[in-house]
Amino acid sequence: MGAVPNQRRLAAILAADVAGYTRLVEKDTDATVAAWTAARDEVITPGVAEKSGHIIKFTGDGFLVEFPSVQDAVDCAIQLQEKLATSSLDFRMGINLGDITDDGGDVHGEGVNIAARLEALAEPGGICVSGMVHDSVRNRINAVFRDMGEQKVKHVSAPVRAFAIDANTAAVAAPPPVPEKLPAVDKPSIAVLPFDNLSGDPEQEYFADGISEDIITDLSRISALFVIARNSTFSFKGQAIDIRKVAAELGVRFILEGSVRKAGNRVRVTAQLIDGADGGHLWADRYDRELEDIFAVQDEVTANIVEALKVQLTESERSRMGVASTDIPEAYDATLRARELIYDYTAATNAEAQAGYRKAIALDPGFSTPYSGLAFAKCIQYTSGWSGADDGTLQEGFEMAQKAVALAPEDPIAHRTLGLAYTWKKDLDRALAEIDKAIGLDPNCSEAYGSKGYILTFRGRPDEAIESLNHAMRLNPLYSPIWLHFMAHAEFMRGNYEKAVELSEQRIRVQPQTDISRVLMASALGHLGRPEAARAAWAEVLEINPDYSVGQKARILPYTNPADWNRFVAGLRKAGVPVTTSLKGP
């Protein structure tokens, strides 16, 4: 029996299409149509039925599905993308929860329109969902969500909050491979999970995250502790977790978890320290304070953990506790908002983060943290080539980092950021000196060890680079996939081209849209005498990024020895890739 004409209802809608379908048809009509038919009959139709979905219609290169629940829609999209990964076609999918009107033959309404617009925002092979969908399933789906911010979409008056899911990271919450058993450490080990936001306002999520990150930073500076990095602990954000399993996965004995409730000028923070071996509570407390006392709360949490774990502080560590970064809550708030944005690594959020850091600096010119943040954002803008970045962009970042160090000589983040700025100014000896200062002040800083490994490779010291990267990965077991590229780069510079290819392939599986790892792999394959595989990798580079420029990389990459860069170029030439750029000796 058909649907009742003009029936209105709330529904979860999945809209999908094939990326670049017209171009594919023009290139090879028969093969493209055959691939689309196989995907439709062998994957999409049975996959939708398995999740209780109703296919509203197939279009020339896409389909529209209605589901009885949001979870069914997201689960189905993830499973479809996993199974379609073997197809020659890349599908984009969008999911929305909203009102639809069923006229008996088709469905209409804002619920459908937004799903279609979200699909257009998704990357090939990816999934994009609305904020309402995200809020409904974020604690029930084992997936990584990336906040894309407010999006203006056609024919919809209000902006739509969007979140991206990469189907390649959806099956497991943490992208990189994790050893079954991590090496033991000879000191008390702890991981701080992201504190829950109990404010009743999703917009306050940044504040709860900021408190968690600052406590991680405070603990990380204590040399008698082994502290897991933010990137790893935040991979568990929004999930229902088993403390003992988390402790085993991160290779630590203790877990700190808590919550934050912010209302007006009042904030309530709860925290509890748990033994990961048996789940027993070692310490718990609640703090009800004025917002300007938030640094005192963080210090008290740190002090209570130190006492519970019977850790001895050095004199310098003790002197640093209780020193507030700023006494202007609005400056701290602006910094937290900016810091949350910087992790998205897009041109738009980078620009927004820079504005937030500038606001914090204007509110409190003596607060060092936003100077470090602005310097980091400028370095990212420069290396990514965003928003007309040039040498002036890098110089401003360098000056901001210098200012941060001048304001806070014992802040490891300031020294690490200055080290990165020196790196891109191609002064690698000073860069390493600043990174070593950061490690001396924060012996648990995985990012500093990762940066050191990255710099050492460009300095022509790949063996030391691998040692530093291995230590960084132990501190951050669920490390960013870019570290796989750093390790592949170091292996390449050792002449271990097979290992460089293996690590590059791992990174590509986790982040299919990477161009630079494919370039590195193409060069390694050229050196290995596998020109066909190398040219295939290069073709994928140009498909992902038609504007990729070897010349641009030659200008900005800070190789100390031009022969190292020329070896990279030589591998591409051996594969038959038309490259003319090289570096001349001093």
Secondary structure, DSSP 4 states (H G I P E B T S, - for coil): -PPPTTEEEEEEEEEEEETTHHHHHHH-HHHHHHHHHHHIIIIIHHHHHHTT-EEEEE-SSEEEEEESSHHHHHHHHHHHHHHHTTSSS-EEEEEEEEEEEE-SS-EESHHHHHHHHHHHHSPTTEEEEEHHHHHHHTTTS---EEEEEEE--TT-SS-EEEEEEEHHHHSSSS-S---SSPPP-SS-EEEEPPPEE-SS-GGGHHHHHHHHHHHHHHHHT-TT-EE--HHHHGGGTT----HHHHHHHHT-SEEEEEEEEEETTEEEEEEEEEETTT--EEEEEEEEEEGGGHHHHHHHHHHHHHHHTTPPPPHHHHHHTT--S-S-HHHHHHHHHHHHHHTT--HHHHHHHHHHHHHHHHH-TT-HHHHHHHHHHHHHHHHHTGGG--HHHHHHHHHHHHHHHHH-TT-HHHHHHHHHHHHHTT-HHHHHHHHHHHHHH-TT-HHHHHHHHHHHHHTT-HHHHHHHHHHHHHHSTT--THHHHHHHHHHHHTT-HHHHHHHHHHHHHH-TT-SHHHHHHHHHHHHTT-HHHHHHHHHHHHHH-TT--HHHHHHH---SSHHHHHHHHHHHHHTT----------
